[in-house]
Amino acid sequence: MSRRTTINDVAAAAGVSVATVSKAVNGRYGIAPETIARVLKVVEELGYESSLVASSMRSRRTGVIGVLVADFEPFSAEILKGVGAELRDTHYDLLAYAGSRQVEGPGWERRSLQRLSGTLIDGAIMVTPTVVSASADIPIVAIDPHTGRADLPTVESDSFGGAREATQYLIELGHTRIGFIGGRADLRSAALRDAGYRRALADAGIPFDPSLVQSGTYQQETAREPALALLRSPRRPTAVFAANDLSGIAILSAATELGLDVPGDLSVIGFDDIPEASQMTPPLSTIHQPMQSLGATAARMVVALMAGETPETTHILLPTRLVPRATTAPPRAGR
């Protein structure tokens, strides 16, 4: 029985390091074109099949779907669970790729697609992309995109409807001074949740008060100061709607720091229903968005596109639902 060719064999035959072989077959930068050509020639001659790229040189297919996320935070983790579950019984494999706009700069998604497409992946799912590009020569589906585009299939939850329902719920409990901590200003979902909050106030005849609104970034760490500012204001709100659960958790922490009782002194509701929300003390009321279903839906769509099928629609909107827990209650008398 013949021994399988290894990456070490390729490196020795090509006269380069193992790291150089890895860069060449994965389409990374930093090596000369002639070196790439020499390595790929050896790869083909030796039949190096342990690499996805080497096997795809013959079939022109890798059988891999890439998922690009901007950090492995709770939202992205739930999306990946949904994608993985949907692909489990298919012949496709999953490659998760995490990038960072802060570290790699604007446009990291586009650059990542250029590196991965045609070498490692046959299709891509992009989670919350701030720069969506359909220029790559592979099918792409965006989840919760920066902005809607007719030429790029998208899947998202009903951010506007969910935010409106969260705010209406607080109003129905008797709250009229309702604060809001928003999400990242450059994301479509953040704008829609802000609009849903304002619509619910308007529908109830409650004037919009800009002093009750603070900007956030969807991150727990960066939501702390806005939460403290909101809760320290002279006319502190009796309830706060957070644009996502991580911001809601930051509000709960700020309330504890200031000695406020939740929900006695302050009601808090988030958005997402990440696993951590139900594990808080007290458990966080929230708007459930079907994150795993978002991932599964996007996976089905990209598989269909890879098969050459034309989707019935290029934009899928999934419903949200209210999940009342222990952080929301009617305001205390006199507040």
C-alpha positions as CSV (number, residue, x, y, z in Angstrom):
1,M,0.0,0.0,0.0
2,S,1.6,3.3,-1.1
3,R,2.2,6.1,1.3
4,R,0.1,9.2,0.9
5,T,2.0,12.3,-0.3
6,T,2.4,14.8,2.5
7,I,3.0,18.6,2.5
8,N,6.6,17.8,3.6
9,D,7.1,15.8,0.4
10,V,5.8,18.7,-1.7
11,A,8.1,21.1,0.2
12,A,11.1,18.9,-0.3
13,A,10.5,18.3,-4.0
14,A,9.8,22.0,-4.7
15,G,12.8,23.2,-2.6
16,V,10.7,25.4,-0.4
17,S,9.5,25.5,3.2
18,V,6.2,23.9,4.4
19,A,4.9,27.4,5.1
20,T,5.6,28.4,1.5
21,V,3.6,25.3,0.2
22,S,0.7,26.3,2.5
23,K,0.7,29.8,1.2
24,A,0.9,28.7,-2.4
25,V,-2.0,26.3,-2.3
26,N,-4.2,28.6,-0.2
27,G,-3.7,31.6,-2.4
28,R,-2.1,33.8,0.3
29,Y,0.2,36.7,-0.4
30,G,3.9,37.0,0.3
31,I,5.5,34.7,-2.3
32,A,6.7,35.1,-5.8
33,P,4.4,34.0,-8.7
34,E,7.2,31.7,-10.1
35,T,7.4,30.0,-6.7
36,I,3.6,29.5,-6.6
37,A,3.8,28.0,-10.1
38,R,6.6,25.6,-9.1
39,V,4.8,24.5,-5.9
40,L,1.5,23.9,-7.7
41,K,3.3,21.9,-10.5
42,V,4.8,19.7,-7.8
43,V,1.4,19.4,-6.1
44,E,-0.1,18.1,-9.3
45,E,2.9,15.8,-10.1
46,L,2.9,14.1,-6.7
47,G,-0.9,13.9,-6.4
48,Y,-1.0,15.8,-3.1
49,E,-4.6,15.1,-2.2
50,S,-4.7,16.1,1.5
51,S,-5.2,19.7,0.5
52,L,-8.6,20.9,-0.6
53,V,-7.0,23.0,-3.3
54,A,-4.9,20.1,-4.6
55,S,-8.0,17.9,-5.1
56,S,-10.0,20.8,-6.6
57,M,-7.3,21.4,-9.3
58,R,-8.8,18.4,-11.1
59,S,-12.5,18.8,-10.4
60,R,-12.6,22.6,-10.2
61,R,-14.7,22.1,-7.1
62,T,-13.7,22.1,-3.5
63,G,-17.1,21.0,-2.0
64,V,-16.6,23.7,0.7
65,I,-18.9,26.6,1.7
66,G,-17.2,29.5,3.4
67,V,-18.8,31.5,6.2
68,L,-17.2,34.9,6.8
69,V,-17.9,36.4,10.2
70,A,-16.6,39.5,11.9
71,D,-15.6,37.8,15.1
72,F,-16.9,34.6,16.8
73,E,-19.3,36.4,19.1
74,P,-22.7,34.9,20.2
75,F,-24.7,36.0,17.2
76,S,-22.2,34.5,14.7
77,A,-21.8,31.3,16.8
78,E,-25.6,30.7,16.5
79,I,-25.5,31.4,12.8
80,L,-22.7,28.9,12.3
81,K,-24.7,26.2,14.3
82,G,-27.6,26.7,11.8
83,V,-25.3,26.5,8.8
84,G,-23.6,23.4,10.1
85,A,-26.8,21.6,10.9
86,E,-28.2,22.3,7.4
87,L,-25.0,21.0,5.7
88,R,-24.6,18.0,7.9
89,D,-26.4,15.6,5.6
90,T,-25.0,17.1,2.4
91,H,-21.7,16.5,0.7
92,Y,-20.5,20.0,1.4
93,D,-18.0,21.0,4.1
94,L,-18.0,24.2,6.1
95,L,-15.1,26.6,6.5
96,A,-15.5,29.4,9.0
97,Y,-13.4,32.5,8.5
98,A,-13.2,35.3,11.0
99,G,-12.0,38.7,10.1
100,S,-11.9,42.1,11.8
101,R,-12.7,45.5,10.3
102,Q,-10.7,47.1,13.2
103,V,-7.6,45.0,12.5
104,E,-7.8,44.5,8.7
105,G,-9.5,47.7,7.8
106,P,-12.5,48.5,5.6
107,G,-13.2,46.0,2.9
108,W,-11.8,43.0,4.7
109,E,-14.7,40.9,3.4
110,R,-14.0,41.6,-0.2
111,R,-10.3,40.8,0.2
112,S,-11.1,37.6,2.1
113,L,-13.5,36.5,-0.7
114,Q,-10.8,37.1,-3.3
115,R,-8.3,35.0,-1.3
116,L,-10.7,32.1,-0.7
117,S,-12.8,31.9,-3.8
118,G,-11.5,29.7,-6.6
119,T,-9.1,28.0,-4.2
120,L,-10.8,26.9,-1.0
121,I,-14.5,27.6,-1.4
122,D,-17.3,27.1,-4.0
123,G,-19.7,29.5,-2.3
124,A,-19.9,31.9,0.6
125,I,-22.2,33.1,3.3
126,M,-21.3,36.5,4.7
127,V,-22.6,37.4,8.2
128,T,-23.3,41.1,8.9
129,P,-21.0,42.4,6.1
130,T,-20.3,46.1,6.1
131,V,-18.9,45.8,2.6
132,V,-20.8,43.3,0.4
133,S,-19.3,42.4,-2.9
134,A,-20.8,40.2,-5.6
135,S,-17.7,40.5,-7.7
136,A,-16.2,37.1,-6.6
137,D,-16.8,34.4,-9.1
138,I,-18.8,32.2,-6.7
139,P,-22.4,32.4,-5.3
140,I,-22.7,34.6,-2.2
141,V,-25.5,35.0,0.3
142,A,-25.4,37.8,2.9
143,I,-27.0,37.5,6.4
144,D,-28.1,40.7,8.1
145,P,-26.3,42.9,5.6
146,H,-25.0,46.4,5.9
147,T,-27.5,47.5,3.2
148,G,-29.9,45.8,0.9
149,R,-28.7,45.1,-2.7
150,A,-30.8,43.7,-5.5
151,D,-27.9,41.8,-7.0
152,L,-27.0,40.0,-3.7
153,P,-29.3,37.4,-2.1
154,T,-29.9,38.3,1.5
155,V,-31.4,36.7,4.6
156,E,-32.3,38.7,7.7
157,S,-34.7,38.9,10.7
158,D,-37.5,41.5,11.0
159,S,-35.4,44.1,12.9
160,F,-38.0,46.8,12.5
161,G,-41.0,44.7,13.6
162,G,-39.1,43.2,16.5
163,A,-38.0,46.6,17.8
164,R,-41.5,47.9,17.5
165,E,-42.9,44.9,19.4
166,A,-40.3,45.3,22.2
167,T,-41.1,49.0,22.7
168,Q,-44.9,48.4,22.5
169,Y,-44.5,45.7,25.2
170,L,-42.8,48.2,27.5
171,I,-45.6,50.7,26.8
172,E,-48.3,48.1,27.5
173,L,-46.6,47.5,30.9
174,G,-47.2,51.2,31.6
175,H,-43.8,52.8,30.8
176,T,-43.7,56.1,29.0
177,R,-40.1,57.1,29.6
178,I,-38.3,54.5,27.6
179,G,-34.6,54.7,26.8
180,F,-32.9,53.1,23.8
181,I,-29.3,52.0,23.3
182,G,-28.7,51.6,19.6
183,G,-26.4,49.4,17.5
184,R,-23.6,50.1,15.1
185,A,-24.6,53.1,13.1
186,D,-23.3,51.7,9.8
187,L,-25.5,48.5,9.9
188,R,-28.9,48.2,8.4
189,S,-30.3,46.3,11.4
190,A,-29.3,49.1,13.8
191,A,-31.2,51.7,11.7
192,L,-34.3,49.4,11.5
193,R,-34.3,48.8,15.2
194,D,-34.0,52.6,15.9
195,A,-36.9,53.1,13.4
196,G,-39.0,50.4,15.1
197,Y,-38.5,52.0,18.5
198,R,-39.5,55.4,17.3
199,R,-42.6,54.1,15.4
200,A,-43.9,52.4,18.6
201,L,-43.5,55.6,20.5
202,A,-45.3,57.6,17.8
203,D,-48.1,55.0,17.6
204,A,-48.7,55.4,21.4
205,G,-48.6,59.2,21.2
206,I,-45.4,59.4,23.2
207,P,-43.0,62.2,22.1
208,F,-39.6,61.1,21.0
209,D,-37.0,62.3,23.6
210,P,-33.4,62.4,22.2
211,S,-32.0,62.6,25.8
212,L,-33.3,59.0,26.3
213,V,-31.2,57.6,23.4
214,Q,-27.6,56.5,23.4
215,S,-25.4,55.2,20.6
216,G,-23.9,51.7,20.9
217,T,-21.9,49.3,18.8
218,Y,-23.6,45.9,19.5
219,Q,-20.7,45.1,21.9
220,Q,-21.1,44.6,25.6
221,E,-17.8,46.4,26.5
222,T,-18.7,49.6,24.5
223,A,-22.3,49.7,25.8
224,R,-21.2,50.2,29.4
225,E,-20.6,53.9,29.2
226,P,-23.7,54.7,27.2
227,A,-25.7,52.6,29.7
228,L,-24.2,54.5,32.7
229,A,-24.9,57.8,31.1
230,L,-28.5,56.9,30.4
231,L,-29.1,55.6,34.0
232,R,-27.3,58.6,35.6
233,S,-29.4,61.2,33.8
234,P,-31.7,63.4,35.9
235,R,-34.8,62.0,34.2
236,R,-33.7,58.4,34.2
237,P,-35.9,56.1,32.1
238,T,-38.1,53.6,33.8
239,A,-37.3,51.1,31.0
240,V,-34.7,50.6,28.3
241,F,-34.8,48.8,25.0
242,A,-31.3,47.6,24.0
243,A,-30.7,47.0,20.3
244,N,-29.1,43.6,21.1
245,D,-28.7,41.3,24.1
246,L,-25.0,42.1,24.7
247,S,-26.0,45.8,25.1
248,G,-28.9,44.7,27.3
249,I,-26.5,42.7,29.5
250,A,-24.3,45.8,29.8
251,I,-27.4,47.8,31.0
252,L,-28.1,45.1,33.7
253,S,-24.4,45.4,34.8
254,A,-24.7,49.2,34.9
255,A,-27.9,49.1,36.9
256,T,-26.2,46.8,39.5
257,E,-23.3,49.2,39.7
258,L,-25.7,52.1,40.4
259,G,-27.7,50.1,43.0
260,L,-30.8,50.0,40.8
261,D,-33.3,47.1,41.2
262,V,-34.3,45.3,38.0
263,P,-37.2,45.2,37.2
264,G,-38.4,47.3,40.2
265,D,-36.4,50.5,39.4
266,L,-35.7,49.6,35.8
267,S,-37.1,47.3,33.1
268,V,-34.7,46.1,30.4
269,I,-35.4,44.2,27.2
270,G,-32.8,43.2,24.5
271,F,-32.9,41.8,21.0
272,D,-31.4,38.5,19.7
273,D,-32.2,35.9,22.4
274,I,-28.6,34.6,22.6
275,P,-28.1,31.7,25.0
276,E,-26.6,34.0,27.6
277,A,-29.8,36.0,27.8
278,S,-31.7,33.3,29.6
279,Q,-28.7,32.6,31.9
280,M,-28.5,36.1,33.4
281,T,-29.7,36.9,36.9
282,P,-32.4,37.9,36.4
283,P,-33.0,36.4,33.0
284,L,-33.2,39.0,30.3
285,S,-36.4,39.7,28.4
286,T,-35.7,39.9,24.7
287,I,-36.8,39.7,21.1
288,H,-36.0,36.3,19.7
289,Q,-34.6,36.3,16.2
290,P,-34.1,32.9,14.7
291,M,-30.3,33.0,14.4
292,Q,-29.9,29.3,13.6
293,S,-32.7,29.5,11.1
294,L,-30.9,32.4,9.5
295,G,-27.9,30.3,9.0
296,A,-29.8,27.3,7.8
297,T,-31.8,29.4,5.3
298,A,-28.7,31.0,3.9
299,A,-27.0,27.6,3.6
300,R,-30.0,26.2,1.6
301,M,-29.9,29.3,-0.6
302,V,-26.2,29.2,-1.4
303,V,-26.4,25.4,-2.1
304,A,-29.2,26.1,-4.6
305,L,-27.2,28.9,-6.2
306,M,-24.2,26.6,-6.5
307,A,-26.4,24.0,-8.3
308,G,-27.4,26.7,-10.8
309,E,-30.9,27.2,-9.6
310,T,-32.6,30.5,-9.7
311,P,-34.1,31.5,-6.3
312,E,-37.7,32.5,-6.1
313,T,-36.7,35.5,-4.1
314,T,-33.4,37.2,-3.5
315,H,-34.4,38.6,-0.1
316,I,-35.8,36.5,2.8
317,L,-37.2,38.1,5.9
318,L,-37.7,35.9,9.0
319,P,-40.1,36.8,11.8
320,T,-39.1,37.6,15.3
321,R,-41.1,37.0,18.6
322,L,-41.3,38.5,22.0
323,V,-39.7,36.5,24.9
324,P,-40.8,38.1,28.3
325,R,-38.6,37.2,31.2
326,A,-37.8,38.6,34.6
327,T,-36.2,41.9,33.6
328,T,-39.5,43.6,32.7
329,A,-42.4,44.7,34.8
330,P,-44.8,47.7,35.2
331,P,-43.1,50.8,36.6
332,R,-43.3,51.5,40.3
333,A,-46.0,53.9,41.4
334,G,-44.9,57.5,41.2
335,R,-42.2,56.8,38.5
